[in-house]
Amino acid sequence: MPGLIAYQLVRQPPRATLLATGSVTLGAYVVLATGALLGALPSV
């Protein structure tokens, strides 16, 4: 993954890369949080 991010940084402006990376990360956390709240995941 870090290599992909580095490639993106070279290919496009840093702002766009950070925005895209942040969006994907945030989306993943939202999905995990929603799953935990709905009881789809076993509580740790």
N, C-alpha and C positions, 0 to 999 in steps of 0.2 A: 504493500500500500504506500509506504513512504516514497518509493520510486515513482509511482504513478502521480503522487502529489508534486514531486519535484519536476516531473515531465510537464505537468499542467502549468506550473509556475513559469517554466521556460516558454511554453506555447502561448500563454495568455496572461493578461494583467493579474497581479497578486490579489487585487480586490475581488475579481470574479472567482478566482480559485478559493479564496477564503470563504466567500459567500456560498459556493457550491458545497465545499467540504462541511461548513457549518450547518447547512441545510440538511445534508444527509445524516450528520451526527445527531442533530436535533430530532430529525424524523425517527431515527432508530430508538432514541430515548423515549419519545412519545409512544411509539408502538410497545416498547417494553413496559412503560408505566401503565398504559391502558390495559395491557394483558394482565399485569399484576393486580390492578384495581378490579378487573372483571373476574379475577380468580382463575385465570387461565394458567398462571404459573404458581407452583407451590411456594408458599411463603417461606422465606429463609429465616 
